[in-house]
Amino acid sequence: MSKRNIVLVGFMGTGKTTVGRLLSEQTGMPLVDMDERIKARAGKTINRIFAEDGEAAFRTLERQIARELSAQSGQVVSTGGGVVLDPDNISDYEKNGLVVCLLASAETILERVENDNSRPLLAGEKREKILQLLETRRPLYEAFEHKIDTEGAPPESIASQIVALYETNLEISR
């Protein structure tokens, strides 16, 4: 039996990439960053995709990548914050993986992404955009069975919690 995936979802700046790296180290499974995969497929940065092709084109690419990754096994997948906007993405990931949503407060997210200009949805007034996007997406993030608040928790601790959850879920699914 092939290993199920571990899929990290959550708003930007909640720690998906950092925790994903640690999970990869702890489990020996490769880390796949969806945004990196999208950039490679498009041959340009996410900012350029949004600027030149629009958000709809980005979401179409995101959907293709989610479909492909969910059909593979034995990997840690770090998704983009907006992957939750298409319920098919989550449905596909849940078929072959443990999906864990990472959460953080708007203030913590702002601190973490304050100097990051690679996020097209935060162009302009970051605080207002974060509050607005978080408010819109909160019900989607809150709907996940497995949620971990990354507020003040060391990434190593979060990764260990997820590994324990993953191992428990493997036992249940056997």
C-alpha positions in Angstrom: 0.0 0.0 0.0 1.4 3.4 -1.0 1.7 6.2 1.6 -1.0 8.8 1.8 0.0 12.4 1.3 0.1 15.1 4.0 -1.5 18.2 2.6 -1.1 21.6 4.3 -3.7 24.3 3.7 -4.3 27.6 5.3 -4.0 31.3 4.7 -0.7 32.8 3.5 1.8 33.2 6.3 0.4 30.5 8.5 3.6 28.4 8.2 2.7 25.9 5.4 6.1 26.0 3.7 8.2 26.0 7.0 6.1 23.2 8.5 6.2 21.4 5.2 10.0 21.4 5.1 10.1 19.9 8.7 7.4 17.3 7.8 9.5 16.3 4.8 12.6 15.9 7.0 10.6 13.9 9.7 8.8 11.6 7.3 11.3 11.2 4.5 8.6 12.2 2.0 9.4 14.8 -0.6 7.9 18.3 -0.1 6.0 19.7 -3.1 5.2 23.4 -3.0 2.1 24.1 -5.2 3.1 27.7 -5.9 6.6 26.6 -7.1 4.9 24.0 -9.3 2.6 26.6 -10.7 5.5 29.0 -11.4 7.4 26.2 -13.2 4.4 25.2 -15.3 3.6 28.9 -16.2 7.2 29.8 -16.7 6.7 33.0 -14.7 6.2 34.3 -11.2 2.8 34.3 -9.5 2.8 38.1 -9.6 3.3 38.0 -13.4 0.6 35.3 -13.8 -1.9 37.6 -11.9 -0.7 40.7 -13.8 -0.6 39.2 -17.3 -3.2 36.5 -17.2 -5.5 37.3 -14.2 -6.5 35.5 -11.1 -8.9 33.2 -13.1 -5.9 31.8 -15.1 -4.0 31.3 -11.9 -6.9 29.4 -10.3 -7.2 27.2 -13.5 -3.5 26.3 -13.2 -3.9 25.7 -9.5 -6.7 23.3 -10.1 -4.7 21.4 -12.7 -1.8 21.0 -10.3 -4.1 20.0 -7.4 -5.6 17.3 -9.5 -2.2 16.0 -10.5 -0.7 16.1 -7.0 -3.8 14.5 -5.4 -3.3 11.5 -7.7 0.2 10.9 -6.4 1.2 9.4 -3.1 3.8 9.7 -0.4 4.5 13.4 -0.5 4.0 16.5 1.7 2.1 19.1 -0.2 2.2 22.8 0.7 -0.7 24.5 -1.0 -1.3 28.2 -1.7 -3.7 30.0 0.6 -6.5 30.2 -2.0 -6.6 26.5 -2.9 -9.6 26.3 -0.6 -11.6 28.5 -2.9 -12.3 25.5 -5.2 -14.0 22.7 -3.2 -12.8 20.2 -5.8 -9.2 20.8 -4.8 -9.9 19.9 -1.2 -12.1 16.9 -2.1 -9.3 15.5 -4.3 -6.7 16.0 -1.7 -8.8 14.3 1.0 -9.2 11.2 -1.1 -5.5 10.4 -0.8 -4.2 12.4 2.1 -4.4 13.9 5.5 -5.4 17.5 5.0 -4.4 19.8 7.9 -5.3 23.5 8.0 -2.8 25.8 9.7 -4.3 28.9 11.3 -2.9 32.2 12.7 -4.2 35.6 13.6 -4.3 38.5 11.2 -1.7 40.3 13.2 0.7 37.3 13.1 0.1 36.8 9.4 0.9 40.5 8.8 4.1 40.2 10.8 5.1 37.2 8.7 4.3 38.6 5.3 5.0 42.3 5.9 8.2 42.4 3.8 7.1 39.9 1.2 6.2 41.5 -2.1 5.6 38.3 -4.0 1.9 38.0 -3.0 -0.3 39.6 -5.6 -3.4 39.5 -3.5 -1.7 41.8 -0.9 -0.6 44.5 -3.3 -1.3 47.9 -1.6 -2.6 48.1 2.0 -1.6 44.7 3.4 -3.4 44.9 6.7 -6.7 45.7 5.1 -6.3 43.1 2.4 -5.3 40.4 5.0 -8.4 41.2 7.1 -10.7 41.2 4.1 -9.3 37.9 2.6 -9.3 36.2 6.0 -12.8 37.2 6.7 -13.9 35.8 3.4 -12.0 32.6 3.7 -12.4 31.9 7.4 -15.5 29.7 7.1 -13.5 27.6 4.5 -10.5 27.2 6.8 -12.7 26.5 9.9 -14.5 23.7 8.1 -11.5 21.4 8.1 -11.6 18.5 10.5 -7.9 18.9 11.3 -6.8 22.4 12.3 -3.7 23.6 14.1 -3.2 27.1 15.4 0.4 28.1 14.6 0.2 31.2 16.9 3.3 31.2 19.1 4.0 27.5 18.5 7.4 26.4 17.3 7.2 24.9 13.8 8.9 21.7 15.0 6.1 21.2 17.5 3.5 21.7 14.8 5.2 19.3 12.5 5.4 16.7 15.3 1.7 17.1 16.0 1.0 16.5 12.3 3.2 13.4 12.1 1.4 12.0 15.1 -2.0 12.7 13.5 -0.8 11.2 10.2 0.4 8.0 12.0 -2.9 7.8 13.9 -4.9 8.2 10.7 -2.8 5.5 8.9 -3.7 3.1 11.7 -7.4 3.9 11.4 -7.4 3.5 7.6 -5.8 0.0 7.6 
